[in-house]
Amino acid sequence: MRQQRHPSITVDVGFELLVFAPVFQTKDAWKFPGGLSDPGENIGATAVREVLEETGVRSEFKSLLSIRQQHDHPGAFAMSDMYIICRLRPLSYHIDFCTRECLRCEWLALGELARTDRTTPITSRVARLLLHGLERGFGEIDLAMEELPAVYSGAFYQLYLRPLKG
């Protein structure tokens, strides 16, 4: 059984992003690859796994970019939905997408994704956020992950935050 966390993935490669048009969607629009976390799976590991499963592109986790919370989401099994958008670095560029989940998949110019009406509001908003990161540095937009010891003996947790300057 999978958790209700729905990471969405952004893979940056210079000025291009990996996007796909899902099979099961009410609007014909580009969106980021993504899916549900497995029990006990960290956000970054989910992002990397889902991008590989849906697009065939290998990647590594870099940061969290944003979180959307939505109540009464039709695909969230009567629970509140957390949609987490990550920034990944590609380790491969060849696309071999899953035809059960994707109608099409491609590397799309970031500026085009920010301007097109063939996307969802959250996708175009994150594309604009990434343009800001490219212009001013990702330190302006990233929420970095830091692993810290928990109060329970031998346990650790991941804290996502914007690092302090200086």
C-alpha positions in Angstrom: 0.0 0.0 0.0 1.4 3.4 -1.0 1.4 6.6 1.1 -0.6 9.7 0.1 2.4 11.8 -0.7 2.4 12.7 -4.4 5.8 14.0 -5.4 6.0 15.7 -8.7 9.3 16.0 -10.3 11.3 18.7 -12.1 14.4 17.6 -13.9 16.5 20.6 -14.9 19.0 20.4 -17.7 20.2 23.9 -18.5 17.2 25.5 -19.8 15.1 22.4 -20.6 12.7 20.4 -18.4 11.5 16.9 -18.7 7.7 16.9 -19.1 5.0 14.5 -20.1 1.3 14.3 -21.0 -0.3 11.6 -18.8 -2.8 9.1 -20.1 -5.2 9.6 -17.2 -5.8 13.4 -17.0 -8.8 15.6 -17.7 -6.8 18.2 -19.6 -4.4 17.6 -22.5 -1.5 19.4 -20.8 2.2 19.0 -20.0 3.1 18.2 -16.4 6.0 16.9 -14.5 6.5 13.1 -14.0 5.6 11.9 -10.5 3.7 9.5 -8.4 3.1 8.1 -4.9 5.7 7.3 -2.3 6.1 3.8 -1.1 5.9 3.3 2.7 9.1 4.3 4.3 10.5 5.9 1.0 12.0 9.3 1.2 10.8 12.2 -1.0 14.0 12.3 -3.1 14.1 8.6 -3.6 10.4 8.7 -4.7 11.2 11.5 -7.2 14.2 9.6 -8.7 12.2 6.3 -8.9 9.1 7.9 -10.5 11.1 9.8 -13.2 12.9 6.6 -14.1 9.7 4.5 -14.2 7.7 7.0 -16.3 10.4 8.4 -18.6 13.4 6.1 -18.5 15.6 9.1 -17.5 18.1 8.4 -14.6 18.5 11.4 -12.2 19.6 12.5 -8.7 17.7 14.5 -6.1 18.9 18.1 -5.6 16.1 19.9 -3.6 12.5 20.6 -2.9 11.0 23.5 -4.8 7.4 23.7 -3.6 4.5 21.9 -1.8 0.8 22.1 -2.7 -1.8 20.9 -0.3 -5.3 20.1 -1.6 -8.3 18.8 0.3 -11.0 16.6 -1.3 -8.7 15.7 -4.2 -10.5 13.0 -6.3 -7.4 10.8 -6.6 -6.3 11.0 -3.0 -8.4 8.1 -1.5 -10.5 10.5 0.7 -7.4 12.0 2.2 -5.7 15.4 1.8 -3.2 15.5 -1.0 0.3 16.7 -0.7 1.9 17.4 -4.1 5.7 17.9 -3.6 7.8 19.3 -6.5 11.5 18.5 -6.5 14.4 19.6 -8.6 16.5 16.7 -9.9 19.7 16.6 -12.0 19.6 14.2 -14.9 22.2 11.5 -15.2 20.9 10.4 -18.6 18.9 12.1 -21.3 17.5 9.4 -23.5 13.7 9.2 -23.1 12.0 5.7 -23.0 8.6 6.6 -21.5 6.0 4.2 -20.1 3.1 4.0 -22.6 0.7 2.9 -19.9 1.1 6.3 -18.1 2.3 8.7 -20.8 0.9 9.8 -24.1 4.1 11.7 -24.9 7.2 12.8 -23.1 10.0 15.2 -24.1 12.5 17.8 -23.0 10.8 21.2 -23.3 12.4 24.6 -23.2 11.8 26.2 -19.8 10.7 29.6 -21.2 8.1 27.8 -23.5 6.8 25.8 -20.5 6.4 29.1 -18.5 4.4 30.7 -21.4 2.3 27.9 -22.9 -1.4 27.5 -22.1 -1.0 23.7 -22.7 0.0 23.1 -19.1 -1.5 23.2 -15.6 -1.3 26.3 -13.4 1.2 24.7 -11.0 3.5 23.6 -13.8 3.7 27.0 -15.4 4.2 28.6 -12.0 7.1 26.3 -11.1 8.6 26.9 -14.6 8.6 30.6 -13.7 10.2 29.8 -10.3 12.9 27.8 -12.1 13.6 30.7 -14.5 14.2 32.8 -11.4 16.5 30.2 -10.0 18.5 30.1 -13.3 18.8 33.9 -13.3 19.6 34.4 -9.6 20.9 31.0 -8.5 19.0 28.0 -7.1 20.0 29.0 -3.6 17.2 31.6 -4.0 14.5 29.0 -4.5 15.7 25.6 -3.2 14.7 23.9 0.0 17.7 21.7 0.7 17.6 18.5 2.6 19.6 18.0 5.8 19.6 14.7 7.7 19.5 15.1 11.5 19.5 12.7 14.4 16.0 12.2 15.9 15.4 12.2 19.6 14.9 8.4 19.3 18.2 6.5 19.7 19.7 5.7 16.3 16.9 7.2 14.2 17.3 10.1 11.7 15.0 12.4 9.9 15.2 14.7 6.8 14.6 18.4 7.3 13.9 20.5 4.2 14.8 24.2 4.5 16.4 27.1 2.8 19.9 27.3 4.2 20.9 30.4 5.9 23.5 32.6 4.2 26.8 33.3 5.9 
